[in-house]
Each structure stands twice: as structure tokens, then as C-alpha cells.
Amino acid sequence: MIRSALLLALLSAFPLAHAATPDLTTISERSGFQATGRYDETIALCAAFAQAYPKQVQCIDFGITPEGRPMKALVANNNGVFTPAAAKQAGLPVTLIQGGIHAGEIDGKDAGFLALREILEGRAGKGALDKQVLLFVPVFNVDGHERFGKWNRPNQRGPVEMGWRTTAQNLNLNRDYLKADAPEMQAMLGLVNAWDPLTYVDLHATNGAKFQHDISIQVEPVYSGDPEFRKAGLALRTNVIKDIAKEGSTPQSYYMSFVKQDDPMSGFEDGVSDPRFSTGYFQLRNRMAMLVETHSWKEYPVRVRITRNTVVSLLNQVAKHGADWQKAAYAADARAAKLGNKKVALNYRTTDKTEMVNFNGYEYTRKPSEISGGLMTRYDETKPQVWRVPLRDEVVADVEVTAPGAGYIVPAAQAAIVGEKLRQHGVVFRKLDQGIARANVETFRADKATLDAASVEGHQRLTVTGKWTAEPRAVTAGSLFVPIAQPKARLVVAMFEPQAPDSLLAWGTFNTAFERKEYMEDYVAEDVAREQMAADPKVAAEFAQRLASDPAFAKDPQARLAFFAKRHSSYDERLNLYPVLRTDTAL
């Protein structure tokens, strides 16, 4: 079979275990890439690399998981640059590569150790560690990694056993970058804030259909974020794809998931992920993020080799272009600090513009299933076939807002929880020592507030419609002022604009502001209504006009009583008022 021949060729291409110091080879390598090791191997290898190469590698802890396991990272540089301060002083770009955010998709752990060893031995990426600092996190989701078992990913070929998708708290770290609920993500953001990596690389194995292509490489900013900095993201994506294609891969620059599930002829759609994902998050910080997705139906030795090639290419590209890309990132920081009163995209959409492309698939049939009763696709991997399918890859800004002139104000009542979230992301803010009796600000009142029916990642998400309106409000001492004039301005906007997809509001931080807590008994409202109409003929006339023009209102007793209750002094004027304010004046 074609697959078996390819597997044998790739296995023969791997360096033999005895070619390197034995304790720097992985269980995976020694098994012919049929197995992967448990986390105790990662702990041991982290120390072993530092012991074998003390002038080039250090092993660090950067967090503790909920189940008490250490989160390990290897810091690698040929010149002994092992601290954030030293990297900054040397002007070296930092590349952070993580494996195992979904611990069943563990290609990145074994490929990363293999690539690092070969680079240190001088057999790959020669000189790559002279011009950058590598942070390698073999396993991000450590507790999930230790939920070990066969068939944890039934739609994946190897290894024999692997970890679990989510953490011990059943959180998906790949939905957590902006909301940062998980202790693991908070630890990762601490590492990111300390080192400020130019490039953040997220190694996965995808789900999906059966086809010939073996990997996708997606990078942002390409469609999103600072327009000028997108040139760097596009160059990184283009160069890595070119490199690994020379190694025999068939990469694509979009996520290879059909527009309609299980229907190859529906084709593909590129786009920009929301900031809960790495590629949607780091462009908000004016840094590059790469999502690497090997194809889960390739055998594990194939996937490890492809991932290893990608890691080596990436490090070579950063070594070659990182100095220029870092300058471009810092220039994007400077532009972000001037985003006040300018348009900022909250999310992106793919247009209907379509081109037909050739895609390397297999012959397939689509027939009704006697099991599910639905239409089922079955692929014949012995019969390669070129599919002619639609691709939509024109991506534009969708919802845009004008950033406030100066920044956002978080009331004192919300300062503790919001301040902690800002610290986790390294966002600059300050606490107000004195209150302001009447501040000229903008408020957002929701016309409609809709809670999701089901829990998402432990949250009841909220969607609102409404608009910002100038309205003087009191600002109390202890409130937070979050300036827009900072490098992370795009991140600030993403956190505070209520209609942003992963804003604090969207994830339910302020749900209580949209819950009615005070009310008027119906029999009291009846008396209040009569008093109001007797005291003010305009109210009576407006009520009569509403009855005549709005049949639904006329038939709804509660809506009719609410008409008067909202005009009473007891009505809660803060109901549906978003607690965060915008200001054009720095505080």
C-alpha cells in the first residue's frame, strides 16, 4: 500500500537512537514512533537537555497545574541567553513553541524534542539558536496529558496511547486565551508577559476527513490586526510553507475542514479565529502566532517528521528575518498606542468571493447509512483523486468600532475581578485615588440582552445590542482607568467593547448588570399608573398612542404596567447599563 511504503521510508529517514546521547532520545523515537511517553519523561528530558548542553539550554518551571504537576519549558540559545532581561538586552527575538495544548494531539512534544536535539547537535537549523531564544513547552495541557489511554482520539492514527483534549477541570485551553480561566493559561500568559515572544507556535493534529494533504500552516496577522505588520505574518507563512513543501509535504494555508461537514464538494473557507484561540489572540498584542495542524489520518511517524520539519523551518526563518520582524512588531506597538478615535475591528468575516482550486483527496462515496440514517461519506485511500472544490479566502473586517479617545473606566465595584484579568494579560491600567462627581463619559445601555441557553466553558455567555451614548456619570475612587494609549490597545478594545466576541461582557463577567432585581407589585403599578396619567397629560396621551399603534403591547398586561413602572423614581436606571464607561479624557 502507498501508506505503508511511505511509513517505511519515513522510519528509515529518522536518525537511529544510538546516533545521539541515549538519554536525549524520546520513548517515541525508541519505539519507532509508535508510542509516546508519559509526563515523567518530559520532566526527565527537560533536565537532561540542560545537563547535556548547560551553555545552551536551561530547564524552567513556569506554573503548577490544578493536579499539582510542574509546567516545564526549555530555554535554548547558543550564547547562554536564559532570561527575559538578557534577551531584551541582546535584542534577540523570542520564539515560543508549545505542544500538547490538546494532549491527545501530541505530535509537537516528540517532534520538538527531536528538532531541538538535532539543532544542538548541529545536524539541523545550523546557527538558528544564535539569533533567537527558543522557549519550548513540550506539554501545555499537562493534567490532560496524564489522562492517558488508547482510543482517546479514535479518528487519529497513533500513537498507541495518548492524553486527553481538555484539562483536569474540563477546560479547553484552546478556547481560553482571552478569558484565561484555566490556571495553566494564566501560567502561560505569565510566561508570555515575561518573555514577549515575537512568534507563538501552537502545534496540533487536526480532525476531519480523509485526504492526501498532510499539514496546514495558518498565521496571523495576515488578515487581521495591524495592516502593516501583516506583511511579516504573510512572509512567515509563505516561507515555512515553501520550506516544508521542499521536504515532501503538501501544505495548505487554510484549515482543511469542509464548509459543510462530511461534504468534500462544499470546499473550504479561510478566516480569522476569535481571540479565544492563539491566532486570534496574539495579533491583538502585535505579535505573530502560527497554528500548525498535521493531518490526524497520517501515521504518527509521518506526523512527527512533518512537525519536526516545520519547527526547524520556523526557527530558520526567525533566525534569518527575526530582527526585521521584531522591528515591525515594535512599530506596530507604536501605532497601536495611537488608536484613540480610530476604527478598530472586533471580528472578521469571509466574503462570498470564491475560486475553484485543486485539492488532493481520494475517491469517495456518499450513501445513506443504515446505522445513523444520514448521508455518510466513505473514502478509498487506495485511489487518490484530485477534487475541484470552491475556496473562499477573502477576509475582511466585520464589526468595527471607533476606539475611545482616552480609554475605559471600570467602576470600583468591578475593579478587583477586572484588574486581575488585566494583570494576567499585561495590560497597563491605574486605580483612581479620587472620584469624579460628574465625568463626561460614554455609557452603553443594552436594547436587548440575550443569555445563551447552555453553558460554554463554564460560562453563560451574553450577547447584547445597543450603542454608546454621551452621558455624565459619577466615577468613584477606586475605579480603574485603562488607557488606549498603550501597545496592547487592540487587546484592550477586544476586552471591553461589549459586542466583541470574546469580551469580558460576552463571557458573562457582567451578567448581573442585565438581571432585574427590583420590581413593583402589579396592584401598586396600577395605582402608580393612574397617578402618573392624572399628574401628566403627556404620559396619558403617550400611553393611549402606544395602545393604538402597538397591538402586541396592547395585549401584554406586564408590558403595559412596565410602561409606567419605568417612569417611576423607584425604577432601576442601572438595569441593562454596561458597568464599563468610555472616556475621551485621560484620567
C-alpha positions as CSV (number, residue, x, y, z in Angstrom):
1,M,0.0,0.0,0.0
2,I,1.1,3.6,-0.6
3,R,0.7,4.4,3.0
4,S,2.9,1.5,4.2
5,A,5.6,2.3,1.7
6,L,5.6,5.9,2.9
7,L,5.8,4.8,6.5
8,L,8.8,2.6,5.9
9,A,10.6,5.4,4.0
10,L,10.0,7.9,6.8
11,L,11.0,5.4,9.5
12,S,14.3,4.8,7.7
13,A,14.8,8.6,7.5
14,F,14.7,9.1,11.2
15,P,18.1,9.1,13.0
16,L,18.7,6.0,15.0
17,A,18.6,6.2,18.7
18,H,22.3,5.4,19.1
19,A,23.2,8.4,17.0
20,A,22.7,10.7,20.0
21,T,23.2,10.6,23.7
22,P,20.6,7.9,24.7
23,D,19.0,10.0,27.5
24,L,18.1,12.7,24.9
25,T,16.1,10.4,22.7
26,T,12.4,10.0,23.4
27,I,10.4,6.9,24.2
28,S,8.6,7.7,20.9
29,E,11.8,7.6,18.9
30,R,13.0,4.4,20.5
31,S,9.6,2.8,19.7
32,G,9.8,3.7,16.1
33,F,7.3,6.5,16.7
34,Q,4.6,4.1,17.7
35,A,4.2,5.3,21.3
36,T,4.7,8.5,23.2
37,G,6.0,8.8,26.8
38,R,4.2,9.9,29.9
39,Y,4.9,13.3,31.5
40,D,7.6,12.0,33.8
41,E,9.6,11.6,30.6
42,T,9.1,15.3,29.8
43,I,10.4,16.2,33.2
44,A,13.4,14.0,32.9
45,L,14.2,15.2,29.3
46,C,14.0,18.8,30.3
47,A,16.6,18.3,33.0
48,A,18.7,16.0,30.7
49,F,18.9,18.6,27.9
50,A,20.1,21.2,30.4
51,Q,22.6,18.8,31.8
52,A,24.0,17.7,28.3
53,Y,24.1,21.3,27.0
54,P,24.5,23.6,30.0
55,K,25.7,26.5,27.9
56,Q,22.8,26.3,25.5
57,V,19.8,25.0,27.5
58,Q,18.1,25.7,30.8
59,C,15.0,23.9,32.2
60,I,12.5,26.0,34.0
61,D,9.2,25.7,35.7
62,F,6.6,28.3,34.9
63,G,3.5,27.1,36.6
64,I,1.7,24.3,38.6
65,T,-1.3,22.5,37.2
66,P,-4.6,22.0,39.3
67,E,-3.4,18.4,40.0
68,G,-0.1,19.6,41.2
69,R,2.2,18.9,38.3
70,P,5.0,21.3,37.3
71,M,4.7,23.0,33.9
72,K,8.1,22.7,32.2
73,A,9.8,24.8,29.5
74,L,13.2,24.5,27.9
75,V,15.0,27.8,27.2
76,A,17.6,27.4,24.4
77,N,20.1,29.8,23.0
78,N,23.7,29.2,21.8
79,N,25.0,32.2,23.7
80,G,23.6,31.4,27.1
81,V,20.8,34.0,27.0
82,F,18.4,32.4,29.5
83,T,16.4,35.3,31.0
84,P,13.9,37.8,29.6
85,A,16.1,40.7,30.6
86,A,19.1,39.2,28.9
87,A,17.1,38.5,25.7
88,K,15.8,42.1,25.7
89,Q,19.3,43.5,26.3
90,A,20.7,41.4,23.4
91,G,17.8,42.4,21.2
92,L,17.0,38.8,20.4
93,P,13.6,37.8,19.2
94,V,11.9,35.1,21.2
95,T,10.1,32.1,19.7
96,L,7.7,30.2,21.9
97,I,6.7,26.7,20.7
98,Q,4.1,24.7,22.6
99,G,3.0,21.2,22.2
100,G,0.0,19.4,23.7
101,I,-2.5,22.1,24.3
102,H,-4.8,19.3,23.2
103,A,-2.8,16.5,24.8
104,G,-4.2,13.8,22.6
105,E,-2.6,15.7,19.7
106,I,0.9,15.2,21.0
107,D,3.0,15.4,17.8
108,G,4.6,18.6,18.9
109,K,6.1,17.1,22.1
110,D,8.0,14.4,20.4
111,A,8.8,16.5,17.3
112,G,10.0,19.4,19.4
113,F,12.5,17.3,21.4
114,L,13.7,15.7,18.2
115,A,14.2,19.0,16.4
116,L,15.9,20.6,19.4
117,R,18.3,17.7,19.8
118,E,19.3,17.8,16.1
119,I,19.8,21.5,16.2
120,L,22.0,21.3,19.3
121,E,24.0,18.5,17.6
122,G,24.5,20.7,14.5
123,R,22.6,18.4,12.2
124,A,19.7,20.8,11.5
125,G,18.9,24.5,11.8
126,K,22.6,25.4,11.9
127,G,23.1,28.7,13.7
128,A,19.3,29.1,14.3
129,L,19.8,29.5,18.1
130,D,22.5,32.2,17.6
131,K,19.9,34.7,16.6
132,Q,16.9,34.0,18.8
133,V,15.8,32.5,22.1
134,L,13.7,29.4,21.9
135,L,11.1,28.6,24.6
136,F,9.9,25.1,24.1
137,V,6.9,23.9,26.2
138,P,6.6,20.2,25.4
139,V,3.2,19.8,27.0
140,F,0.9,22.7,27.8
141,N,-2.1,20.6,29.0
142,V,-0.1,18.6,31.5
143,D,-3.0,17.1,33.5
144,G,-4.9,16.2,30.3
145,H,-1.7,14.5,29.1
146,E,-1.8,12.2,32.1
147,R,-5.4,11.1,31.3
148,F,-3.7,8.5,29.2
149,G,-5.3,5.8,27.2
150,K,-5.9,4.0,23.9
151,W,-8.5,5.5,21.6
152,N,-8.7,8.8,23.3
153,R,-8.7,10.1,19.7
154,P,-10.5,7.4,17.6
155,N,-10.1,9.5,14.4
156,Q,-6.2,9.5,14.6
157,R,-3.5,7.1,13.6
158,G,-1.2,6.8,16.5
159,P,0.4,6.9,18.9
160,V,-0.8,3.7,20.6
161,E,-1.9,5.7,23.7
162,M,-2.2,9.4,24.2
163,G,-3.6,12.1,26.5
164,W,-7.0,13.9,26.7
165,R,-8.2,17.0,24.9
166,T,-9.2,19.1,28.0
167,T,-7.7,19.8,31.3
168,A,-8.4,18.2,34.7
169,Q,-11.0,21.0,35.2
170,N,-12.5,20.0,31.8
171,L,-11.5,23.3,30.2
172,N,-10.4,23.6,26.6
173,L,-7.2,25.6,26.7
174,N,-7.6,26.4,23.0
175,R,-10.7,28.4,23.9
176,D,-9.1,30.2,26.8
177,Y,-6.5,32.7,25.6
178,L,-8.6,35.9,26.2
179,K,-10.8,34.8,29.1
180,A,-7.9,33.0,30.8
181,D,-9.9,30.9,33.2
182,A,-7.5,28.0,33.5
183,P,-4.5,28.1,35.9
184,E,-2.5,26.6,33.0
185,M,-3.4,29.5,30.7
186,Q,-2.7,32.1,33.4
187,A,0.7,30.5,33.8
188,M,1.3,30.6,30.0
189,L,0.3,34.3,29.9
190,G,2.8,34.9,32.7
191,L,5.5,33.3,30.6
192,V,4.4,35.4,27.6
193,N,4.3,38.6,29.5
194,A,7.8,37.9,30.8
195,W,9.4,36.9,27.5
196,D,7.3,38.8,25.0
197,P,7.7,36.2,22.2
198,L,7.7,37.6,18.7
199,T,6.3,34.3,17.4
200,Y,4.0,31.9,19.3
201,V,3.6,28.5,17.7
202,D,0.7,26.2,18.6
203,L,1.2,22.5,17.5
204,H,-1.8,20.3,16.8
205,A,-3.1,17.4,14.8
206,T,-6.4,18.2,13.2
207,N,-9.7,16.2,13.0
208,G,-11.6,15.9,9.8
209,A,-12.0,14.0,6.5
210,K,-9.5,11.7,4.7
211,F,-7.4,13.3,2.1
212,Q,-3.8,13.4,0.8
213,H,-2.6,16.7,2.2
214,D,-0.6,16.3,5.4
215,I,-0.4,19.7,7.2
216,S,-1.9,23.2,7.3
217,I,0.0,26.3,8.3
218,Q,-2.0,29.3,9.4
219,V,-0.5,32.6,10.7
220,E,-1.9,35.8,12.0
221,P,-1.6,38.7,11.4
222,V,-2.3,38.0,7.8
223,Y,-5.9,39.0,7.5
224,S,-6.2,40.7,11.0
225,G,-4.5,43.2,13.3
226,D,-2.1,45.9,12.3
227,P,-2.2,46.2,8.5
228,E,1.5,46.9,8.1
229,F,2.5,44.1,10.4
230,R,0.5,41.7,8.3
231,K,3.4,41.7,5.8
232,A,5.6,39.9,8.4
233,G,2.9,37.3,9.2
234,L,2.4,36.6,5.5
235,A,6.2,36.3,4.9
236,L,6.5,33.8,7.8
237,R,3.6,31.7,6.5
238,T,4.8,31.8,2.9
239,N,8.4,30.9,3.8
240,V,7.5,28.0,6.1
241,I,5.1,26.5,3.6
242,K,7.8,26.7,0.9
243,D,10.4,25.1,3.2
244,I,8.2,22.1,4.2
245,A,7.0,21.6,0.6
246,K,10.6,21.1,-0.4
247,E,10.7,18.3,2.3
248,G,7.9,16.5,0.5
249,S,4.8,17.8,2.4
250,T,1.7,19.1,0.7
251,P,0.8,22.1,3.0
252,Q,-2.2,24.4,2.8
253,S,-2.5,27.8,4.3
254,Y,-6.1,27.3,5.5
255,Y,-7.8,25.0,8.0
256,M,-8.8,21.9,6.0
257,S,-12.3,21.5,7.3
258,F,-15.2,21.4,4.9
259,V,-17.7,24.2,4.8
260,K,-20.4,21.6,5.2
261,Q,-19.4,18.7,7.5
262,D,-18.7,15.5,5.7
263,D,-19.2,17.0,2.2
264,P,-16.0,17.4,0.2
265,M,-17.6,19.3,-2.6
266,S,-18.6,22.1,-0.2
267,G,-15.0,23.1,-0.2
268,F,-13.1,25.3,2.2
269,E,-13.3,28.7,3.9
270,D,-10.4,30.6,5.3
271,G,-10.8,33.1,8.1
272,V,-9.6,34.7,11.3
273,S,-10.3,33.0,14.7
274,D,-11.7,34.8,17.6
275,P,-9.2,35.8,20.4
276,R,-10.1,32.7,22.5
277,F,-7.7,31.0,20.0
278,S,-4.0,31.7,19.8
279,T,-4.0,33.1,16.2
280,G,-6.9,35.4,17.1
281,Y,-5.2,36.5,20.4
282,F,-1.6,37.3,19.5
283,Q,-2.4,39.6,16.7
284,L,-4.1,41.8,19.3
285,R,-0.7,42.0,21.0
286,N,1.1,42.9,17.7
287,R,2.9,39.5,17.7
288,M,2.7,36.6,15.3
289,A,1.0,33.3,16.0
290,M,1.3,30.1,13.9
291,L,-1.2,27.3,14.1
292,V,0.2,24.0,12.9
293,E,-2.2,21.2,12.1
294,T,-0.9,17.9,10.9
295,H,-3.5,15.6,9.4
296,S,-4.7,13.1,12.0
297,W,-5.1,10.2,9.5
298,K,-1.4,10.2,8.7
299,E,0.6,7.7,10.8
300,Y,2.3,9.0,13.9
301,P,5.9,8.7,12.4
302,V,4.7,10.8,9.4
303,R,3.2,13.4,11.6
304,V,6.2,13.7,13.9
305,R,8.6,14.1,11.0
306,I,6.4,16.8,9.3
307,T,6.1,18.7,12.6
308,R,9.8,18.4,13.1
309,N,10.4,19.9,9.7
310,T,8.0,22.7,10.5
311,V,9.8,23.5,13.7
312,V,13.2,23.6,12.0
313,S,11.9,25.8,9.2
314,L,10.3,28.2,11.7
315,L,13.5,28.6,13.7
316,N,15.5,29.1,10.5
317,Q,13.1,31.7,9.3
318,V,13.1,33.6,12.6
319,A,16.9,33.4,12.6
320,K,17.0,34.9,9.1
321,H,14.3,37.5,9.4
322,G,13.5,37.9,13.1
323,A,15.4,41.1,13.6
324,D,13.4,42.8,10.9
325,W,10.1,41.3,12.0
326,Q,10.8,42.4,15.6
327,K,11.3,46.0,14.4
328,A,8.0,45.7,12.5
329,A,6.3,44.4,15.7
330,Y,7.7,47.3,17.7
331,A,6.5,49.7,15.0
332,A,3.0,48.1,15.3
333,D,3.2,48.7,19.1
334,A,3.8,52.4,18.5
335,R,0.9,52.6,16.0
336,A,-1.4,50.8,18.5
337,A,-0.7,53.4,21.1
338,K,-2.3,56.0,18.8
339,L,-5.5,54.1,18.1
340,G,-7.7,56.5,20.1
341,N,-10.6,57.8,18.0
342,K,-9.7,55.4,15.2
343,K,-11.6,52.4,13.7
344,V,-10.7,49.0,15.2
345,A,-12.1,45.7,14.0
346,L,-13.8,43.5,16.6
347,N,-14.0,40.5,14.3
348,Y,-13.6,39.4,10.7
349,R,-15.7,37.6,8.1
350,T,-15.0,35.7,4.9
351,T,-16.7,37.2,1.8
352,D,-18.6,35.2,-0.8
353,K,-15.8,35.7,-3.3
354,T,-14.9,32.1,-4.5
355,E,-12.3,30.5,-6.6
356,M,-12.1,26.9,-7.7
357,V,-9.0,25.0,-6.5
358,N,-7.5,21.6,-7.0
359,F,-7.3,19.6,-3.7
360,N,-5.7,16.2,-3.4
361,G,-8.3,13.8,-2.0
362,Y,-9.4,10.3,-2.5
363,E,-12.3,8.6,-4.3
364,Y,-15.3,8.5,-2.1
365,T,-19.0,7.6,-2.0
366,R,-21.9,9.3,-0.2
367,K,-24.7,6.9,0.7
368,P,-27.4,6.7,3.3
369,S,-26.2,4.9,6.4
370,E,-28.2,2.0,7.9
371,I,-26.7,2.9,11.3
372,S,-27.3,6.7,11.5
373,G,-29.9,7.1,8.8
374,G,-28.0,10.0,7.5
375,L,-25.8,10.5,4.4
376,M,-22.4,9.0,5.1
377,T,-19.1,9.7,3.2
378,R,-16.6,6.8,2.8
379,Y,-13.1,7.3,1.4
380,D,-11.0,4.8,-0.6
381,E,-7.4,5.6,0.3
382,T,-6.1,3.3,-2.4
383,K,-7.5,5.6,-5.1
384,P,-6.0,9.1,-5.0
385,Q,-8.2,11.7,-6.7
386,V,-7.9,15.4,-7.4
387,W,-11.0,17.3,-6.2
388,R,-12.1,20.5,-7.8
389,V,-13.6,22.4,-5.0
390,P,-14.5,26.0,-4.0
391,L,-12.3,28.1,-1.8
392,R,-13.3,31.3,-0.1
393,D,-10.3,33.2,1.3
394,E,-11.1,36.8,1.0
395,V,-11.3,38.0,4.6
396,V,-12.4,41.5,5.7
397,A,-13.2,43.3,8.9
398,D,-16.8,42.6,10.0
399,V,-17.9,44.6,13.1
400,E,-15.8,47.8,13.6
401,V,-15.9,50.4,16.4
402,T,-14.2,53.7,16.9
403,A,-11.9,53.3,19.9
404,P,-12.4,55.8,22.7
405,G,-10.2,58.9,22.6
406,A,-8.6,58.1,26.0
407,G,-9.7,54.8,27.4
408,Y,-12.1,52.8,29.5
409,I,-13.2,53.2,33.1
410,V,-14.0,50.2,35.3
411,P,-16.1,51.0,38.4
412,A,-14.7,50.3,41.8
413,A,-17.3,47.6,42.4
414,Q,-15.8,45.6,39.5
415,A,-12.2,46.7,39.9
416,A,-10.9,43.6,41.7
417,I,-12.0,41.0,39.2
418,V,-11.3,43.1,36.1
419,G,-7.9,44.3,37.5
420,E,-6.8,40.7,38.0
421,K,-7.7,39.9,34.4
422,L,-5.8,42.9,33.1
423,R,-2.8,41.9,35.1
424,Q,-2.9,38.4,33.6
425,H,-2.7,39.9,30.1
426,G,0.0,42.5,31.0
427,V,-2.4,45.4,30.2
428,V,-1.5,48.8,31.7
429,F,-4.0,50.4,34.0
430,R,-4.2,52.5,37.1
431,K,-6.5,52.9,40.1
432,L,-8.1,56.3,40.6
433,D,-7.3,57.8,44.0
434,Q,-10.1,60.4,43.8
435,G,-13.6,60.2,42.5
436,I,-15.2,62.5,39.9
437,A,-18.8,63.7,40.8
438,R,-19.7,64.3,37.1
439,A,-17.5,62.9,34.5
440,N,-18.1,63.4,30.8
441,V,-18.2,59.8,29.6
442,E,-20.0,57.4,27.3
443,T,-22.3,54.7,28.5
444,F,-23.6,51.6,26.8
445,R,-27.2,50.6,27.5
446,A,-28.4,47.3,26.0
447,D,-31.6,47.4,24.0
448,K,-31.6,43.6,24.1
449,A,-29.6,41.2,26.2
450,T,-29.7,37.5,25.4
451,L,-28.1,34.8,27.5
452,D,-27.0,31.5,25.9
453,A,-29.3,28.6,26.8
454,A,-26.4,26.3,27.5
455,S,-23.1,26.7,29.4
456,V,-20.0,27.3,27.3
457,E,-16.6,26.5,29.0
458,G,-18.4,27.0,32.4
459,H,-19.9,30.4,31.4
460,Q,-23.3,31.5,30.4
461,R,-22.4,33.8,27.5
462,L,-24.2,37.1,26.9
463,T,-25.0,38.8,23.6
464,V,-26.1,42.5,23.7
465,T,-27.3,45.1,21.2
466,G,-27.1,48.8,21.9
467,K,-24.9,51.8,21.4
468,W,-22.5,54.1,23.2
469,T,-24.1,57.5,24.2
470,A,-22.6,60.5,25.9
471,E,-23.9,60.7,29.4
472,P,-22.4,62.3,32.5
473,R,-21.8,59.8,35.3
474,A,-20.2,59.8,38.7
475,V,-16.9,57.9,38.9
476,T,-15.9,56.7,42.3
477,A,-12.5,56.5,43.9
478,G,-11.0,53.0,43.4
479,S,-12.2,52.8,39.8
480,L,-9.7,51.7,37.2
481,F,-8.6,53.8,34.2
482,V,-7.4,51.7,31.3
483,P,-5.7,53.9,28.7
484,I,-6.0,53.2,25.0
485,A,-2.5,54.8,24.5
486,Q,-0.6,51.6,25.1
487,P,0.9,48.9,22.8
488,K,-1.9,46.4,23.7
489,A,-4.6,48.9,22.7
490,R,-6.2,46.3,20.3
491,L,-6.4,43.8,23.2
492,V,-8.0,46.5,25.4
493,V,-10.7,47.1,22.9
494,A,-11.3,43.4,22.5
495,M,-11.7,43.0,26.2
496,F,-14.0,46.0,26.8
497,E,-16.2,46.5,23.7
498,P,-19.4,44.8,24.7
499,Q,-20.0,43.4,21.2
500,A,-16.6,41.9,20.8
501,P,-16.8,38.1,20.5
502,D,-14.6,37.3,23.5
503,S,-15.1,40.5,25.6
504,L,-15.4,40.3,29.3
505,L,-19.1,41.0,28.9
506,A,-19.5,38.3,26.3
507,W,-18.1,35.7,28.7
508,G,-20.5,36.7,31.4
509,T,-18.4,38.8,33.7
510,F,-21.1,41.4,34.0
511,N,-24.3,39.3,33.7
512,T,-25.7,40.7,36.9
513,A,-26.0,44.1,35.3
514,F,-28.6,42.7,33.0
515,E,-30.7,41.0,35.6
516,R,-33.7,42.8,37.0
517,K,-33.5,42.7,40.8
518,E,-36.1,45.3,42.0
519,Y,-39.8,45.4,40.9
520,M,-43.2,46.9,41.6
521,E,-46.2,44.7,42.5
522,D,-48.9,44.8,39.9
523,Y,-51.5,46.2,42.2
524,V,-49.1,49.0,43.2
525,A,-48.2,49.7,39.5
526,E,-52.0,50.1,38.8
527,D,-52.2,52.9,41.3
528,V,-48.9,54.4,40.1
529,A,-50.2,54.4,36.5
530,R,-53.4,56.3,37.4
531,E,-51.4,58.8,39.5
532,Q,-48.9,59.4,36.6
533,M,-51.7,59.9,34.0
534,A,-53.6,62.3,36.3
535,A,-50.5,64.3,37.1
536,D,-49.1,64.5,33.5
537,P,-51.5,64.5,30.5
538,K,-48.5,63.8,28.2
539,V,-48.0,60.4,29.8
540,A,-51.7,59.6,29.3
541,A,-51.5,60.7,25.7
542,E,-48.4,58.6,25.1
543,F,-50.0,55.6,26.7
544,A,-53.1,55.9,24.5
545,Q,-51.0,56.3,21.4
546,R,-49.0,53.2,22.2
547,L,-52.1,51.2,22.8
548,A,-53.5,52.3,19.4
549,S,-50.3,51.7,17.4
550,D,-48.8,48.5,19.0
551,P,-51.2,45.6,19.2
552,A,-48.6,43.4,20.9
553,F,-48.2,46.0,23.6
554,A,-51.9,46.4,24.0
555,K,-52.4,42.6,24.6
556,D,-49.5,42.4,27.1
557,P,-50.5,43.3,30.7
558,Q,-47.0,43.3,32.0
559,A,-45.7,45.5,29.2
560,R,-48.5,48.0,29.9
561,L,-47.6,48.1,33.6
562,A,-43.9,48.4,32.8
563,F,-44.6,51.5,30.7
564,F,-45.5,53.3,33.9
565,A,-43.0,51.5,36.2
566,K,-40.1,52.8,34.1
567,R,-41.3,56.3,34.7
568,H,-41.3,55.9,38.5
569,S,-38.5,57.1,40.7
570,S,-38.1,53.5,42.0
571,Y,-37.1,52.1,38.6
572,D,-33.5,50.8,38.5
573,E,-31.8,53.1,36.0
574,R,-28.8,50.8,36.0
575,L,-30.7,47.9,34.6
576,N,-29.1,46.9,31.3
577,L,-26.4,49.5,31.8
578,Y,-22.9,48.1,31.0
579,P,-20.8,48.9,34.0
580,V,-17.7,49.9,31.9
581,L,-17.5,53.5,30.7
582,R,-15.6,55.1,27.8
583,T,-13.8,58.4,28.0
584,D,-12.1,60.8,25.7
585,T,-10.3,62.4,28.6
586,A,-7.3,60.8,30.2
587,L,-7.8,60.3,34.0
